[in-house]
Amino acid sequence: MKLVSPAELMKAREEKKALVESKAAKKQAQIEADRQKRIQKLEKGRVPPQEMFKSPNVPEGTYGSWDEQGIPLTDGGGKELSKNQAKKVQKDHANQGKLHVEFLKNKSD
């Protein structure tokens, strides 16, 4: 058995207490960050996918025509969207649909 001075014991106790408090603060900060991220995701879902590519959600004149689902067919100049642009727009529309469904589900809860 080793004898240790009371000052060393108190110092060790304080270090351990500070470590525990630091971990708790870090965990709380992570929980808050996750909560904020979830709130932002829900807010993003507020816009219905049919209105996503129309003004005021995008700058006026970005797209010229849309199909019945609200997916843009032409750009502001009247030219048909390229294959890559059309693919990206459809993917964004599908993602917005999922976000909007989640938003409506949480809104009704």
MARTIDO-560200 format. One line per 2 residues: number of its first residue (from 0); their letters; for each residue z, y negated, x of N, C-alpha, C, O. Coordinates in steps of 0.2 Angstrom, whole numbers. Layout:
<atoms>
NUM	a	Z,Y,X,Z,Y,X,Z,Y,X,Z,Y,X; ...
</atoms>
This chain:
<atoms>
0	mk	0,6,4,0,0,0,0,-6,4,3,-6,10; -4,-11,2,-5,-17,6,-2,-23,3,-3,-24,-3
2	lv	2,-27,6,5,-33,3,1,-38,4,-2,-40,9; 0,-42,-2,-5,-48,-2,-1,-54,-4,4,-53,-9
4	sp	-2,-59,-2,1,-65,-4,0,-67,-11,-6,-66,-13; 4,-70,-14,3,-73,-21,-3,-77,-22,-6,-77,-27
6	ae	-4,-81,-17,-10,-86,-17,-16,-82,-17,-21,-84,-20; -17,-77,-13,-23,-73,-13,-24,-70,-20,-30,-69,-22
8	lm	-19,-67,-23,-19,-64,-29,-21,-69,-35,-26,-67,-39; -19,-75,-34,-21,-80,-39,-28,-82,-38,-32,-83,-43
10	ka	-30,-83,-32,-37,-85,-30,-42,-79,-33,-47,-81,-36; -40,-73,-32,-44,-67,-34,-45,-67,-42,-50,-66,-45
12	re	-39,-69,-45,-39,-69,-53,-43,-75,-55,-47,-74,-60; -43,-80,-52,-47,-86,-54,-54,-85,-53,-58,-86,-57
14	ek	-56,-81,-48,-63,-80,-46,-66,-75,-52,-71,-76,-54; -62,-70,-53,-63,-65,-58,-64,-68,-65,-69,-67,-69
16	ka	-60,-73,-67,-60,-77,-73,-66,-81,-73,-70,-81,-78; -68,-84,-68,-74,-89,-68,-80,-84,-68,-85,-87,-72
18	lv	-80,-78,-65,-86,-74,-66,-87,-72,-73,-93,-72,-76; -82,-70,-77,-82,-68,-84,-85,-74,-88,-89,-73,-92
20	es	-82,-80,-87,-84,-86,-91,-91,-87,-89,-95,-89,-94; -94,-86,-83,-101,-88,-81,-105,-83,-85,-110,-85,-88
22	ka	-103,-76,-85,-107,-71,-89,-108,-73,-96,-113,-72,-99; -102,-75,-99,-102,-76,-106,-106,-82,-108,-110,-82,-113
24	ak	-106,-88,-103,-110,-93,-104,-117,-92,-104,-121,-94,-108; -119,-88,-99,-126,-86,-98,-129,-82,-104,-134,-83,-107
26	kq	-124,-77,-107,-126,-73,-113,-127,-78,-119,-132,-77,-123; -123,-82,-120,-123,-87,-125,-129,-91,-125,-133,-93,-130
28	aq	-131,-93,-119,-137,-97,-118,-143,-93,-119,-148,-96,-122; -143,-87,-118,-149,-83,-119,-150,-81,-127,-155,-81,-129
30	ie	-144,-81,-130,-144,-80,-137,-147,-86,-141,-151,-85,-145; -145,-92,-138,-148,-98,-141,-155,-99,-140,-159,-101,-144
32	ad	-157,-97,-134,-164,-97,-132,-168,-93,-137,-174,-95,-139; -166,-87,-138,-169,-82,-142,-170,-85,-149,-175,-84,-153
34	rq	-164,-88,-152,-164,-91,-158,-169,-96,-159,-173,-97,-164; -170,-101,-154,-174,-106,-154,-182,-103,-154,-186,-106,-158
36	kr	-183,-98,-150,-189,-95,-150,-191,-92,-157,-197,-93,-159; -187,-89,-160,-188,-86,-167,-189,-92,-172,-194,-91,-176
38	iq	-185,-97,-171,-186,-103,-176,-193,-106,-175,-197,-107,-180; -195,-107,-169,-202,-109,-167,-208,-105,-170,-213,-107,-173
40	kl	-207,-98,-169,-211,-93,-172,-212,-94,-179,-217,-94,-182; -206,-94,-183,-206,-95,-190,-210,-102,-192,-213,-102,-197
42	ek	-208,-107,-189,-211,-113,-190,-219,-113,-190,-223,-116,-193; -221,-110,-184,-228,-109,-183,-232,-105,-189,-237,-107,-191
44	gr	-228,-101,-193,-230,-97,-198,-230,-101,-205,-233,-99,-210; -228,-107,-205,-228,-111,-211,-235,-113,-214,-236,-113,-220
46	vp	-240,-113,-209,-247,-115,-211,-250,-109,-214,-250,-104,-210; -253,-109,-220,-257,-103,-222,-263,-102,-218,-266,-107,-215
48	pq	-265,-96,-217,-271,-95,-212,-277,-98,-215,-282,-99,-211; -278,-99,-222,-284,-102,-224,-284,-109,-223,-290,-112,-222
50	em	-279,-112,-221,-279,-119,-219,-278,-121,-212,-278,-126,-210; -277,-115,-208,-276,-116,-201,-281,-120,-197,-279,-124,-192
52	fk	-288,-119,-199,-293,-122,-195,-296,-128,-198,-301,-131,-197; -292,-131,-203,-294,-137,-207,-289,-143,-205,-284,-142,-202
54	sp	-292,-149,-206,-288,-155,-205,-282,-155,-209,-282,-153,-215; -276,-156,-208,-273,-160,-202,-271,-155,-196,-268,-157,-191
56	nv	-272,-149,-197,-270,-144,-192,-274,-144,-186,-272,-142,-180; -280,-146,-186,-285,-147,-180,-288,-154,-181,-288,-156,-187
58	pe	-290,-157,-176,-293,-163,-176,-299,-163,-181,-303,-159,-181; -300,-169,-184,-306,-170,-189,-312,-169,-185,-313,-172,-180
60	gt	-317,-165,-188,-323,-164,-185,-324,-158,-180,-329,-157,-177; -318,-154,-179,-319,-149,-175,-323,-143,-177,-327,-140,-174
62	yg	-323,-142,-184,-327,-137,-187,-331,-140,-193,-328,-145,-196; -337,-137,-194,-341,-140,-199,-341,-136,-206,-340,-139,-211
64	sw	-341,-129,-206,-340,-125,-212,-336,-119,-211,-335,-117,-205; -333,-117,-216,-329,-111,-216,-331,-106,-221,-334,-107,-226
66	de	-329,-100,-220,-330,-95,-225,-324,-95,-230,-320,-99,-230; -324,-90,-235,-319,-90,-240,-312,-89,-238,-308,-90,-242
68	qg	-311,-86,-232,-305,-84,-229,-302,-90,-225,-297,-90,-223; -306,-95,-224,-304,-101,-220,-306,-100,-213,-304,-104,-209
70	ip	-310,-96,-211,-312,-95,-204,-318,-99,-203,-323,-99,-207; -318,-103,-198,-324,-107,-196,-330,-103,-194,-330,-98,-191
72	lt	-336,-106,-197,-342,-103,-196,-346,-107,-191,-350,-105,-187; -346,-114,-191,-349,-118,-187,-345,-124,-184,-339,-125,-186
74	dg	-347,-126,-178,-343,-131,-175,-344,-138,-178,-348,-139,-183; -341,-143,-176,-342,-150,-179,-349,-153,-179,-351,-157,-183
76	gg	-353,-150,-174,-360,-153,-174,-365,-149,-178,-371,-150,-179; -362,-143,-182,-366,-139,-186,-369,-133,-183,-372,-129,-186
78	ke	-368,-132,-176,-370,-126,-173,-365,-120,-174,-359,-121,-175; -368,-114,-175,-365,-108,-176,-360,-107,-170,-362,-108,-164
80	ls	-354,-105,-171,-349,-103,-166,-352,-97,-162,-355,-93,-164; -351,-98,-155,-353,-92,-151,-349,-86,-152,-344,-86,-156
82	kn	-351,-80,-150,-348,-74,-151,-341,-74,-149,-336,-72,-152; -340,-77,-143,-333,-77,-140,-328,-82,-144,-323,-80,-146
84	qa	-331,-87,-146,-327,-92,-150,-326,-89,-157,-320,-89,-160; -331,-86,-160,-329,-82,-167,-324,-77,-166,-320,-76,-171
86	kk	-324,-73,-161,-319,-68,-160,-312,-71,-159,-308,-68,-162; -312,-76,-155,-305,-79,-154,-303,-82,-160,-297,-82,-162
88	vq	-307,-85,-164,-305,-88,-171,-302,-83,-176,-297,-84,-179; -306,-77,-176,-304,-72,-180,-297,-69,-178,-293,-67,-182
90	kd	-296,-68,-171,-290,-66,-169,-284,-71,-171,-279,-68,-173; -285,-77,-170,-280,-82,-171,-279,-82,-179,-273,-83,-181
92	ha	-284,-81,-183,-283,-81,-190,-279,-75,-192,-274,-76,-196; -280,-69,-189,-276,-63,-190,-269,-64,-188,-264,-62,-192
94	nq	-268,-67,-182,-261,-68,-180,-257,-73,-185,-251,-72,-186; -261,-78,-187,-258,-83,-191,-256,-80,-198,-251,-81,-201
96	gk	-260,-75,-200,-259,-72,-206,-252,-68,-206,-248,-68,-211; -251,-64,-200,-245,-61,-199,-239,-65,-199,-234,-64,-202
98	lh	-240,-71,-195,-234,-76,-195,-233,-79,-202,-227,-80,-203; -238,-80,-206,-237,-83,-212,-233,-78,-217,-229,-80,-221
100	ve	-235,-72,-217,-231,-67,-221,-224,-66,-219,-220,-66,-223; -223,-67,-212,-216,-66,-210,-212,-73,-212,-206,-72,-214
102	fl	-215,-78,-212,-212,-85,-214,-210,-84,-221,-205,-86,-223; -215,-82,-225,-214,-81,-233,-208,-77,-234,-204,-78,-239
104	kn	-208,-71,-230,-203,-66,-231,-196,-69,-230,-191,-68,-234; -195,-73,-224,-189,-76,-222,-187,-82,-227,-181,-83,-228
106	ks	-192,-85,-229,-191,-91,-234,-188,-88,-240,-183,-92,-243; -190,-82,-243,-187,-80,-249,-181,-77,-248,-177,-76,-253
108	d	-179,-75,-242,-172,-72,-241,-166,-77,-242,-161,-75,-241
</atoms>
